[in-house]
Each structure stands twice: as structure tokens, then as C-alpha cells.
Amino acid sequence: MSSDKLRVIVVMFFAVLAVSLGEALLSKGMKLTNQVSGGWLVQVRGVLNPSVVGGTALMASYFGLYMLALKWADLSFVLPLSGLSYLLGALLAKYFLGETVTSVRWMGAIIITLGVVVVGLGDKQPLSKP
């Protein structure tokens, strides 16, 4: 594996980690602020919930890392790597949020992850054109 490819994979690993944790925190925070009434102050407090703020910050860092990866490699290589977030998201949903993840959802996440492995390992051409 070339060092350029490895660099993109490492950046996307951290990007996927950031977006998955960000989505889990955002989900947790939004469930804690599960009010649709109470005036604008209640809504602002909900948006300023630490889980919501932390989740939003992690998701913003994902976009920065994703843009960096796109600077170094083709979209057709970078985009499938982001699919790892489906498996990590399912794991976080089950073990961090306590959600029920059905066998169909697990199967879907595993199939997507296998596709990521095929894209990541199966391509022998350079990452992007000069």
C-alpha cells in the first residue's frame, strides 16, 4: 500500500470516528431536549446542550477531515471509506445509546463495510491524477 493511500485511509479513519461519535452525541442530546413547546428560551437551551454542541463540533471536524482527504484523493476512493460510519454508528447506537439494532441493520452495516474493504484494498491505480 502506498504512503499516499495510507495517509488518506488514516485521515478518513479519524473522520469516520468523528462523524460517528458526533451523530451519537447529537442523537443523545436531541433526545434529552425532546420538547417542542416552552418558548424560544427552552429551544435555545436545547441547542446549547453539551451533547448537541459536542456532536455538532465533531461533525464539523469530520467535514474538515473529509475535505482534506478529497484534496489528496479521488471522490471514488474517499466516499466509500466514509461508509465505515454505518458500522461504527450501529455499534454506538447499541452500546452507547442503548438502542435496539436489528439483525437486518447489522447485516446492512456489515455489507457496506465489506464494500469499503473492497474499494480500499482492491484498487491498484494512483489515488488521483496530477
C-alpha positions as CSV (number, residue, x, y, z in Angstrom):
1,M,0.0,0.0,0.0
2,S,1.4,3.4,-1.0
3,S,2.0,6.1,1.7
4,D,-0.4,8.4,-0.1
5,K,-3.2,5.8,0.1
6,L,-2.3,5.1,3.8
7,R,-2.4,8.8,4.5
8,V,-6.0,9.1,3.1
9,I,-7.1,6.0,5.0
10,V,-5.8,7.3,8.3
11,V,-7.4,10.7,7.8
12,M,-10.7,9.0,6.8
13,F,-10.5,6.7,9.9
14,F,-10.4,9.8,12.1
15,A,-13.1,11.5,10.0
16,V,-15.4,8.4,10.4
17,L,-14.7,8.3,14.1
18,A,-15.6,12.0,14.4
19,V,-18.8,11.8,12.4
20,S,-20.0,8.6,14.2
21,L,-19.3,9.9,17.6
22,G,-20.8,13.3,16.6
23,E,-24.0,11.7,15.3
24,A,-24.3,9.6,18.5
25,L,-23.8,12.6,20.7
26,L,-26.2,14.7,18.6
27,S,-28.8,11.9,18.9
28,K,-28.4,11.7,22.7
29,G,-28.6,15.5,23.1
30,M,-31.7,15.9,21.0
31,K,-33.5,13.1,22.9
32,L,-32.6,14.9,26.1
33,T,-34.2,18.1,24.7
34,N,-37.3,16.4,23.5
35,Q,-39.6,19.4,23.9
36,V,-41.5,21.1,21.1
37,S,-43.1,23.7,23.3
38,G,-42.0,26.1,26.1
39,G,-40.9,29.1,24.2
40,W,-37.7,30.2,22.4
41,L,-35.5,30.1,25.6
42,V,-36.2,26.4,26.1
43,Q,-35.4,25.7,22.5
44,V,-32.1,27.7,22.7
45,R,-31.2,25.7,25.9
46,G,-31.8,22.5,24.0
47,V,-29.5,23.5,21.2
48,L,-26.8,24.5,23.7
49,N,-27.0,21.1,25.4
50,P,-23.3,19.9,25.8
51,S,-24.1,16.7,23.8
52,V,-25.6,18.7,20.9
53,V,-22.7,21.2,20.9
54,G,-20.1,18.4,21.1
55,G,-21.8,16.4,18.4
56,T,-22.0,19.4,16.2
57,A,-18.3,20.2,16.7
58,L,-17.3,16.6,15.9
59,M,-19.4,16.6,12.8
60,A,-17.8,19.9,11.7
61,S,-14.4,18.3,12.2
62,Y,-15.5,15.4,10.0
63,F,-16.1,17.8,7.2
64,G,-12.7,19.4,7.6
65,L,-11.0,15.9,7.5
66,Y,-13.2,14.8,4.6
67,M,-12.2,17.9,2.6
68,L,-8.6,17.2,3.3
69,A,-8.9,13.6,2.1
70,L,-10.7,14.9,-1.1
71,K,-7.7,17.2,-1.6
72,W,-5.4,14.2,-1.7
73,A,-7.6,11.5,-3.5
74,D,-10.4,10.9,-5.9
75,L,-14.0,11.0,-4.6
76,S,-14.5,7.5,-5.9
77,F,-11.9,6.4,-3.3
78,V,-12.7,8.7,-0.4
79,L,-16.5,8.4,-0.4
80,P,-16.7,4.7,0.1
81,L,-14.4,5.0,3.1
82,S,-16.9,7.1,4.8
83,G,-19.2,4.1,4.7
84,L,-17.4,2.7,7.7
85,S,-19.5,5.1,9.7
86,Y,-22.5,2.8,9.2
87,L,-20.9,0.0,11.2
88,L,-19.5,2.3,13.9
89,G,-22.9,4.1,14.1
90,A,-24.6,0.8,14.7
91,L,-22.1,-0.1,17.4
92,L,-22.6,3.3,19.1
93,A,-26.4,3.0,18.8
94,K,-26.4,-0.3,20.6
95,Y,-23.7,0.2,23.2
96,F,-23.7,3.9,23.8
97,L,-27.3,4.9,23.2
98,G,-28.9,1.6,24.3
99,E,-30.9,1.3,21.1
100,T,-32.1,-2.0,19.6
101,V,-30.2,-2.7,16.4
102,T,-32.0,-5.5,14.5
103,S,-30.2,-8.2,12.6
104,V,-31.2,-6.6,9.3
105,R,-29.5,-3.4,10.3
106,W,-26.4,-5.3,11.4
107,M,-26.3,-7.2,8.1
108,G,-26.6,-3.9,6.1
109,A,-23.8,-2.3,8.1
110,I,-21.6,-5.4,7.5
111,I,-22.3,-5.5,3.8
112,I,-21.4,-1.8,3.5
113,T,-18.2,-2.4,5.5
114,L,-17.2,-5.2,3.1
115,G,-17.7,-2.8,0.2
116,V,-15.4,-0.4,1.9
117,V,-12.7,-3.1,2.2
118,V,-13.1,-4.0,-1.5
119,V,-12.6,-0.3,-2.5
120,G,-9.8,0.2,-0.1
121,L,-7.7,-2.8,-0.9
122,G,-8.8,-3.6,-4.5
123,D,-7.6,-0.5,-6.3
124,K,-4.1,-0.7,-7.7
125,Q,-4.1,2.7,-9.5
126,P,-2.8,6.0,-8.2
127,L,-5.2,8.0,-5.9
128,S,-5.6,11.0,-8.2
129,K,-4.4,12.4,-11.4
130,P,-1.6,15.1,-11.1
